[in-house]
Amino acid sequence: MPRKTSRAVSAKGVSEYRPYVTRSIPVGAMINCADNTGAKKIQVIQVFGYKGRLRRLPAARVGDLVKVVVKKGPIELRKQTLSAVIVRQKYPIRRPSGLRVMFEDNAAVIVTPEGEVKGTDIKGPVAMEAAENWPRIANLASIIV
């Protein structure tokens, strides 16, 4: 007898729908910090909400919340673990319209545990996928691509 799955679990709601974006920033990656907190280079140490295969490195994509360590920046920020949101990735993002968007660097914005941006300005463009999920980032972004 075939197993029955409830429709509520298999059907995706409008608010739950998230276009597929390839996870291209693995744990251990050194990425740029795109805000004005003073941090220059940050290293990804954990990806929140990642469900993966055994022994595969967790990887992040645009819009993901990650835990990072500041590697280059002011002494008071260095070696601190902070939360950050990925706003740009080098690997192309395929939009539902068929358009492919790629950036020249991987970058993140440092946020507080509540989701507030720590800095007051975001340098460079922000991917639309990140801006949709994080309204505070969308407010500070100079350009959304």
Secondary structure, DSSP 4 states (H G I P E B T S, - for coil): -PPP--HHHHSPPTTT--------EETT-EEEE-BSSS--EEEEEEETT----TTPPPEE-TT-EEEEEEEES-TTTTT-EEEEEEEE-SSPEEPTTS-EE--SS-EEEEE-TTS-BSSS-B-S-B-HHHHHH-HHHHHHBS-B-
